[in-house]
Amino acid sequence: MDIQGAAPAPREIDTSGLPMDQAQALVLDELRALTERAEPFAAILLMPAPPEGRTPAASASGTSTADRVRTLKLIRPGLTALCRGLAFVAPADIPAERAAAIHSGEQLWGCPTMATQDVTAARAWAGARVGA
C-alpha cells in the first residue's frame, strides 16, 4: 500500500476492549513484531479503561508481570533504535501506576512517548514522528 519512499503510516494497536493483562501482552507482541521488521515506526496504542472493582491477582492471559517486564527488556533495544514514538490513548481515570508507566517515556520504553485522551491528537503526533 505504501508508495516506495513514502514514510510509513503509524501502526494503530487497539486494545481498548481487552482486559488489561491481555492488552499489555498484545501491545508487547505487536511492538516486538514491529521491531523485528527492522524499519523505523511509530505506534498509537488505544488502551482499555481500568477494570471496575478490584484487579485480579492472577493474569487471565497466562502472562505474569515478570514475563511482560522480561519481554520489554528484550525488545527495548529495538524500540530505542527504531521506534520514533508511542502515543498512548487512555481514559482519564486510569490507575496511578499505569499513568506513571505511560509518562515514563524513554526511561521505560526507550523511545519518546505521549499520552492523551484524544485519538486525533495521538494520530497527528505519531504521524509527525515518522514524517507521514
C-alpha distance (Angstrom), angle and dihedral (degrees) to the residues before:
residue distance angle dihedral
M1 . . .
D2 3.80 . .
I3 3.76 116.8 .
Q4 3.79 108.6 -121.7
G5 3.80 109.3 -93.8
A6 3.80 93.9 17.8
A7 3.78 118.7 122.6
P8 3.79 113.1 -103.1
A9 3.77 117.7 -108.5
P10 3.80 114.9 -111.5
R11 3.80 114.1 -92.3
E12 3.81 113.3 -114.2
I13 3.79 114.9 -147.8
D14 3.80 111.7 -169.2
T15 3.80 113.0 -161.9
S16 3.80 94.5 148.2
G17 3.82 94.7 117.3
L18 3.80 97.2 46.5
P19 3.80 132.3 91.5
M20 3.81 109.7 -98.5
D21 3.81 97.6 -106.8
Q22 3.80 91.4 50.8
A23 3.81 90.5 45.7
Q24 3.80 91.7 52.7
A25 3.81 92.1 48.1
L26 3.83 91.8 48.7
V27 3.81 92.3 49.1
L28 3.80 91.0 52.2
D29 3.82 92.0 46.4
E30 3.81 91.6 50.4
L31 3.80 92.8 46.0
R32 3.81 90.1 49.4
A33 3.82 89.7 52.3
L34 3.81 90.9 49.3
T35 3.81 92.3 50.9
E36 3.81 90.8 48.1
R37 3.81 89.3 59.4
A38 3.83 86.5 65.2
E39 3.82 93.0 -141.9
P40 3.82 128.7 117.9
F41 3.80 113.1 -96.7
A42 3.78 146.2 164.6
A43 3.78 125.4 -150.6
I44 3.78 137.7 -155.4
L45 3.80 111.8 -148.0
L46 3.80 115.2 -158.7
M47 3.80 101.8 -159.3
P48 3.81 127.8 -158.8
A49 3.77 126.4 -110.6
P50 3.79 115.0 -100.1
P51 3.79 115.1 -89.5
E52 3.77 117.5 -98.5
G53 3.76 115.2 -116.6
R54 3.76 121.9 4.9
T55 3.79 124.0 -12.3
P56 3.82 112.0 -113.8
A57 3.79 114.7 -111.7
A58 3.80 94.3 -138.3
S59 3.77 125.0 56.5
A60 3.79 114.7 -115.0
S61 3.82 90.7 -153.9
G62 3.78 92.8 58.5
T63 3.81 93.2 -118.3
S64 3.76 116.9 117.0
T65 3.77 127.3 -148.1
A66 3.81 87.3 -107.7
D67 3.83 90.1 55.1
R68 3.80 91.0 51.2
V69 3.81 91.5 48.5
R70 3.82 90.5 50.4
T71 3.79 90.7 49.5
L72 3.79 92.0 49.9
K73 3.81 90.4 50.0
L74 3.82 89.8 51.2
I75 3.80 95.5 50.3
R76 3.81 97.6 36.5
P77 3.84 94.8 91.3
G78 3.81 88.5 54.8
L79 3.79 91.1 47.4
T80 3.80 90.5 50.2
A81 3.80 92.2 49.5
L82 3.81 100.8 39.0
C83 3.80 112.4 17.0
R84 3.78 113.3 95.1
G85 3.79 92.7 -175.4
L86 3.81 147.8 -27.3
A87 3.80 116.2 -138.8
F88 3.80 112.0 -161.7
V89 3.80 117.0 -157.4
A90 3.78 106.3 -164.0
P91 3.79 137.0 160.0
A92 3.81 118.0 -100.6
D93 3.80 93.7 -114.9
I94 3.80 99.1 61.8
P95 3.81 117.3 140.1
A96 3.81 117.3 -94.3
E97 3.82 94.5 -112.0
R98 3.82 91.7 54.8
A99 3.80 91.2 47.2
A100 3.82 89.7 50.8
A101 3.83 91.3 51.8
I102 3.80 91.8 50.0
H103 3.80 93.3 47.6
S104 3.81 94.6 45.1
G105 3.80 89.0 83.5
E106 3.75 116.4 171.1
Q107 3.80 93.4 7.4
L108 3.80 91.0 66.8
W109 3.80 106.0 18.4
G110 3.79 101.4 31.7
C111 3.81 92.6 -129.4
P112 3.81 138.2 66.9
T113 3.80 116.5 -73.4
M114 3.75 137.2 -172.6
A115 3.78 131.0 -170.3
T116 3.77 127.0 -151.4
Q117 3.78 143.0 149.1
D118 3.83 90.0 -135.5
V119 3.81 115.4 86.6
T120 3.82 91.2 -166.5
A121 3.81 90.7 57.2
A122 3.81 90.3 47.0
R123 3.80 91.6 51.4
A124 3.81 92.0 48.4
W125 3.82 92.8 48.5
A126 3.81 94.0 46.7
G127 3.80 91.7 45.3
A128 3.79 91.0 52.4
R129 3.81 90.3 49.2
V130 3.84 91.8 59.6
G131 3.78 95.8 32.8
A132 3.82 93.6 -115.1
